[in-house]
Amino acid sequence: MNNCPRAVVMRRIKPIYKRFPQFDYAPLLTDGLEPRDAALARAIDRAVFRRWISLTTLIDAATERNVRRLDGSVGAALLVGAAQLFLFDRIPDHAIINASVEWVKRESDNKRAAGFVNAVLRKLTRLRGEKTEAFDAANPHHFLRPDGSAYVMTEPIYSDGIASSTGLEEKVYARLQTKLGVEKANDIAVNAILEAPTICSIPTGSLLPEGVEQHEDSHCFLLPHDVDVIDFLTEHPTVRIQDPTSTKALSLCEMLRPQRILDVCAGKGTKTKQLRAMFPDAYIAATEPNEARRMALLEVASEHDVTVYTPDTAGPTEPFDLVVVDAPCSNSGVFARRPEAKYRYKEKTIASLVELQQDILRESCDVLSNSGHLLYATCSIDSEENDAQVAWLTEKRKLQCVNRVSTLPQGLPCMPNTSWHDGGFAALLSRG
């Protein structure tokens, strides 16, 4: 039981349950599980974190107790149980309830906890009505499902509106609505409950690998769910896991002919590899403050002739013709890929990120040559992180905006994944 998929997820949630949403999200460790069980554990884990608020709203309707104050083991058992009852059709209700009850018997010191979990989960099955094939995000009786269907609840569980039904905090939804209007805010809220497809890009002129589905963007394709990503990338070394929005950011500078390029905050090196393919003869350097990501970047650097500046090395100090800044951001354009980001999309967090972005941009401008270009990119849709930063660069750093592109996320239950793309922003600026 301790190594079953559900137990692995509940064990992960237990210590962080009362800290929601103030916790660091990391990939679920599934060591020791069979591949099929590991896949189920990851699916349950993603469902819980993506729909935490929707699920706790359900649980709240099934008990008079304060959901936030529940013991961590009880909260974990209820979240994992509720996620399966409403999102995993192939698992029988009795198996779901029994697994949560048995787990909490071992994990909780409260002798009544198991009975409480059993009663709440059984109450949820009674609140869960028939399924309808087309959900209405504004219907307070609908529990929304990522395939576009909904369970019609016997009570108006989501009377607070679309925020709780899609798993957003009220402040987050209110900010989206203020920035984008009701219609676009609703689309982003619904997009955030979906499982984003794995999209790959290929260099211009390359042939599409066998067994994949072409994306609407001619340089991209969808990777099937049953394909091992590591094996696939090993077999196809020129392929990059990269959404069309991210791919197109660098297209703003494809007409340039830089001799020296600096990739700032390069992450694991996805854009660094793209830069090498675009500018095979250029000197390319990169920085990455996060140690774990920098280790991956160093592997890319050794293969693609890239210099990586680390805390132990001097530089960068010499001027560069092109500086690429893929800045840390709110990730508000990729809520579907990073469900934890939607819990942090708040005014205080944005203000802190804007300050950090400007610090990075100041340092980047310091190594920009007199006639150089700076490419600023985010996976955010927030104007304060995007257009306002361009305005800051033009006013405070005396750069000129050459071109910019802003993209909202696209992907709803009624749309094919071949048209999916993330949200993001990119602007090319010049000096001199």
ROTORKOL-648824 format. One record per residue (C-alpha): residue in three letters; y, x, z. Coordinates in steps of 0.25 Angstrom, whole numbers, padded with zeros to 4 digits, always signed. Each point is the difference from the previous one (the first is absolute). Layout:
! ROTORKOL-648824
ALAYXZ;...
END
This chain:
! ROTORKOL-648824
MET+0000+0000+0000;ASN+0010+0011+0003;ASN-0002+0006-0014;CYS+0001-0014-0007;PRO+0012-0002-0009;ARG+0007-0010+0009;ALA-0002+0009+0012;VAL+0007+0011-0007;VAL+0012-0008-0003;MET+0001-0007+0014;ARG-0001+0014+0006;ARG+0012+0005-0008;ILE+0008-0012+0003;LYS-0003-0001+0015;PRO+0010+0011+0005;ILE+0011-0004-0009;TYR-0001-0015+0001;LYS+0012-0001+0010;ARG+0008+0010-0007;PHE+0002-0008-0013;PRO+0007+0003-0008;GLN+0004+0013+0006;PHE-0012+0008-0004;ASP-0004+0011-0010;TYR-0009-0005-0011;ALA-0011+0009-0005;PRO-0012-0002-0009;LEU-0012-0005+0007;LEU-0010+0010+0004;THR-0014-0005-0005;ASP-0009+0012+0003;GLY-0014-0004+0003;LEU+0001-0013-0008;GLU-0008-0003-0012;PRO+0008-0001-0013;ARG-0001-0015+0000;ASP+0004-0002+0014;ALA+0011+0010-0001;ALA+0006-0008-0011;LEU-0001-0013+0008;ALA+0007+0007+0012;ARG+0011+0005-0009;ALA+0002-0014-0006;ILE+0001-0006+0014;ASP+0009+0010+0005;ARG+0010-0001-0011;ALA-0001-0016+0001;VAL+0004+0001+0015;PHE+0011+0009-0002;ARG+0005-0007-0012;ARG+0000-0014+0006;TRP+0002+0004+0015;ILE+0011-0010+0002;SER-0007-0011-0008;LEU-0013+0002+0008;THR+0007+0000+0014;THR+0008-0012-0004;LEU-0014-0007-0002;ILE-0005+0005+0013;ASP+0012-0004+0007;ALA-0003-0014-0005;ALA-0014+0000+0006;THR+0004+0004+0014;GLU+0011-0003+0010;ARG+0000+0015+0004;ASN+0011+0010-0004;VAL-0007+0007-0012;ARG+0008+0013+0002;ARG-0004+0001+0014;LEU-0015+0000-0002;ASP-0009+0011+0004;GLY-0002+0010-0011;SER-0015-0002-0002;VAL+0002-0015+0000;GLY+0012+0001-0010;ALA-0008+0009-0009;ALA-0012-0009+0000;LEU+0008-0013-0003;LEU+0008+0007-0012;VAL-0013+0006-0006;GLY-0007-0014+0002;ALA+0012-0008-0006;ALA+0001+0010-0012;GLN-0014-0003-0004;LEU+0000-0015+0003;PHE+0012-0002-0010;LEU-0002+0012-0010;PHE-0014+0003-0001;ASP-0008-0011-0006;ARG-0014+0006-0001;ILE-0001+0003+0015;PRO-0006-0012+0008;ASP+0009-0006+0011;HIS-0011+0002+0011;ALA-0002+0015-0004;ILE+0015+0002+0001;ILE+0002-0007+0013;ASN-0012+0007+0006;ALA+0004+0014-0004;SER+0014-0002+0007;VAL-0006-0006+0013;GLU-0011+0010+0001;TRP+0010+0011-0002;VAL+0010-0005+0011;LYS-0011-0002+0010;ARG-0002+0016+0000;GLU+0014+0004-0002;SER+0008-0010+0010;ASP-0001+0001+0015;ASN+0004-0015+0001;LYS-0013-0008+0001;ARG+0007-0012-0006;ALA+0005+0008-0013;ALA-0013-0003-0008;GLY+0001-0015+0003;PHE+0015+0000-0004;VAL-0003+0007-0013;ASN-0011-0009-0003;ALA+0009-0013+0003;VAL+0012+0005-0008;LEU-0008+0004-0013;ARG-0008-0013+0000;LYS+0013-0007+0002;LEU+0005+0007-0013;THR-0012-0005-0008;ARG+0004-0014+0004;LEU+0015+0002-0003;ARG-0005+0005-0014;GLY+0000-0011-0010;GLU-0005-0001-0014;LYS+0004+0011-0010;THR+0010-0003-0011;GLU+0000+0009-0013;ALA+0015+0001-0001;PHE+0008+0004+0012;ASP+0014-0004+0003;ALA+0007+0011+0008;ALA+0010-0010+0006;ASN-0011-0010+0005;PRO-0001+0002+0015;HIS-0014-0005-0001;HIS-0005+0011-0009;PHE-0006+0013+0004;LEU+0002+0008-0013;ARG-0011+0009-0006;PRO+0002+0011-0010;ASP-0008-0007-0011;GLY+0011-0011+0000;SER-0008-0010+0008;ALA+0003-0005+0014;TYR-0007-0006+0011;VAL+0007-0014+0004;MET+0001+0001+0015;THR-0001-0013+0008;GLU+0013+0003+0007;PRO+0013+0006-0006;ILE-0003+0014+0005;TYR+0011+0007-0008;SER+0012-0010+0003;ASP+0009+0013+0002;GLY-0001+0002-0015;ILE-0004+0010-0011;ALA+0002+0012+0009;SER-0011-0003+0010;SER-0010-0005-0011;THR+0001+0013-0008;GLY+0001+0009+0012;LEU+0014+0004+0001;GLU+0009+0000+0012;GLU+0012-0009-0001;LYS+0010+0011+0000;VAL-0007+0007-0011;TYR-0001-0013-0009;ALA+0015-0003+0004;ARG+0004+0014-0005;LEU-0008-0002-0013;GLN+0007-0013-0002;THR+0014+0005+0002;LYS-0002+0012-0009;LEU-0008-0007-0011;GLY+0001-0015+0001;VAL-0010-0011+0004;GLU-0009+0001-0013;LYS-0001+0015-0001;ALA-0002+0001+0015;ASN-0012-0010-0001;ASP-0006+0007-0011;ILE+0000+0013+0008;ALA-0005-0007+0012;VAL-0012-0005-0008;ASN-0002+0013-0007;ALA-0002+0006+0014;ILE-0013-0008+0003;LEU-0007+0006-0013;GLU-0009+0012-0001;ALA+0007+0009-0009;PRO-0008+0005-0012;THR-0003+0015-0002;ILE+0008+0004-0012;CYS-0001+0013-0007;SER+0009+0007-0010;ILE-0004+0010-0011;PRO+0009+0010-0008;THR+0006-0004-0013;GLY-0010+0001-0011;SER-0012+0000+0009;LEU-0012-0009-0003;LEU-0003-0012+0010;PRO-0013+0004+0008;GLU-0012-0009-0002;GLY-0003-0012+0009;VAL+0015-0003+0004;GLU+0010-0011-0003;GLN+0012+0003-0008;HIS+0013-0004+0008;GLU+0012-0006-0007;ASP+0007+0014+0001;SER-0007+0008-0011;HIS-0001+0012+0009;CYS-0007-0007+0011;PHE-0013-0006+0003;LEU-0007-0008+0011;LEU-0011+0007+0008;PRO-0012-0009+0003;HIS-0003-0003+0014;ASP-0014+0006+0000;VAL+0004+0013-0005;ASP+0000+0012+0009;VAL+0015+0005-0001;ILE-0003+0015+0004;ASP-0012+0001-0010;PHE+0009-0007-0011;LEU+0011+0010+0002;THR-0009+0012+0000;GLU-0006-0005-0013;HIS+0014-0003-0006;PRO+0009+0011+0005;THR+0012-0005-0008;VAL+0000-0014+0006;ARG+0010-0003+0011;ILE+0000-0011+0010;GLN+0014-0005-0003;ASP+0006-0014-0001;PRO+0008-0002-0013;THR+0013-0001+0008;SER-0002+0013+0006;THR-0004+0006-0014;LYS+0013-0005-0006;ALA+0009+0007+0010;LEU-0002+0013-0006;SER+0002-0006-0014;LEU+0015+0000+0003;CYS+0000+0015-0001;GLU-0009+0002-0012;MET+0011+0004-0010;LEU+0004+0011+0009;ARG-0004+0015-0002;PRO+0000+0006+0014;GLN-0004+0014+0002;ARG-0001-0001+0016;ILE-0005-0012+0007;LEU-0001-0004+0015;ASP-0008-0011+0004;VAL+0005-0004+0014;CYS-0009-0008+0010;ALA-0011+0002-0011;GLY-0011-0007+0009;LYS-0014+0003-0006;GLY+0006+0004-0013;THR-0002-0012-0009;LYS+0014+0002-0006;THR-0001+0015+0000;LYS-0012-0001-0009;GLN+0008-0009-0009;LEU+0011+0009+0000;ARG-0009+0012-0005;ALA-0005-0009-0011;MET+0014-0004-0004;PHE+0005+0015+0001;PRO-0011+0009-0002;ASP+0009+0013-0002;ALA+0009-0003+0012;TYR+0000+0007+0014;ILE-0004-0011+0010;ALA+0001+0001+0015;ALA-0002-0011+0010;THR+0002-0003+0015;GLU-0007-0010+0009;PRO+0003-0001+0015;ASN-0013-0007+0004;GLU-0011+0010+0003;ALA-0012-0008-0004;ARG+0007-0004-0013;ARG+0004+0014-0002;MET-0014+0005+0000;ALA-0004-0009-0011;LEU+0013+0004-0008;LEU-0004+0015+0002;GLU-0013-0003-0008;VAL+0008-0007-0011;ALA+0009+0012+0000;SER-0011+0010-0002;GLU-0005-0007-0012;HIS+0013-0003-0007;ASP+0008+0012+0003;VAL+0010-0006+0010;THR+0007+0008+0011;VAL-0001-0008+0014;TYR+0011+0004+0010;THR-0006-0002+0014;PRO+0007+0002+0014;ASP-0005+0014+0000;THR+0006+0004-0013;ALA+0015+0002-0005;GLY+0006-0010-0009;PRO+0003-0007-0008;THR+0013+0007-0002;GLU+0002+0003-0015;PRO+0006-0011-0008;PHE-0009-0010-0008;ASP+0003-0007-0013;LEU-0007-0013+0005;VAL-0003-0004+0014;VAL-0009-0012+0002;VAL+0001-0007+0013;ASP-0010-0011+0003;ALA+0005-0003+0013;PRO-0006-0006+0012;CYS+0003-0015+0000;SER-0003-0013+0006;ASN-0011-0003-0010;SER+0005-0014-0002;GLY-0004+0001-0015;VAL-0015+0002+0004;PHE-0003-0009+0012;ALA-0013-0004-0007;ARG-0004+0015+0000;ARG+0006+0003+0014;PRO-0001-0013+0008;GLU+0005+0008+0012;ALA+0013+0002-0007;LYS+0004-0015+0001;TYR+0000+0001+0015;ARG+0010+0011+0000;TYR+0010-0006-0011;LYS+0011-0002+0010;GLU+0015+0003+0001;LYS-0002+0012+0010;THR-0011+0006-0008;ILE+0008-0001-0013;ALA+0012+0007+0007;SER-0009+0011+0005;LEU-0006+0002-0014;VAL+0014+0000-0007;GLU+0004+0011+0009;LEU-0012+0008-0002;GLN+0001-0002-0016;GLN+0014+0005+0001;ASP-0004+0013+0007;ILE-0011+0003-0010;LEU+0010-0003-0011;ARG+0011+0009+0006;GLU-0010+0012+0000;SER-0005-0004-0014;CYS+0014+0000-0006;ASP+0002+0014+0007;VAL-0010+0006-0010;LEU+0004-0008-0012;SER+0006+0009-0011;ASN+0014-0003-0005;SER-0006-0007-0013;GLY-0012-0005+0007;HIS-0006-0014+0002;LEU-0006-0007+0012;LEU-0010-0011-0001;TYR+0000-0009+0012;ALA-0012-0010+0002;THR-0005-0009+0011;CYS-0011-0011+0001;SER+0010-0009+0006;ILE+0007-0012-0005;ASP+0011+0000+0011;SER+0014+0003-0006;GLU+0004+0008+0012;GLU-0011+0010-0003;ASN+0003+0000-0015;ASP+0013-0004-0007;ALA+0008+0003+0013;GLN-0006+0014+0000;VAL+0004+0002-0015;ALA+0014-0004+0004;TRP+0000+0010+0011;LEU-0004+0011-0009;THR+0011-0003-0010;GLU+0010-0001+0011;LYS-0004+0010+0010;ARG-0007+0010-0009;LYS+0008-0002-0013;LEU-0012-0003-0009;GLN+0000-0009-0012;CYS-0011-0011-0001;VAL-0006+0002-0014;ASN-0011-0011+0001;ARG-0007-0009+0010;VAL-0011-0010+0001;SER-0003-0010+0011;THR-0014-0007+0000;LEU-0005-0012+0008;PRO-0015+0000+0003;GLN-0008-0009-0009;GLY-0013-0006+0003;LEU-0004-0014+0005;PRO-0013-0008+0001;CYS+0003-0006-0014;MET+0002+0013-0007;PRO-0010+0010-0006;ASN+0000+0013+0007;THR+0002+0006-0014;SER+0015-0004+0002;TRP+0001+0005+0015;HIS+0010+0010+0003;ASP+0007+0005+0013;GLY+0014-0001+0004;GLY+0009+0012+0000;PHE+0013+0007-0004;ALA+0004+0012-0008;ALA+0014+0006-0004;LEU+0003+0013-0008;LEU+0013+0007+0004;SER+0007+0012-0006;ARG+0009+0010+0005;GLY+0011+0006-0009;
END
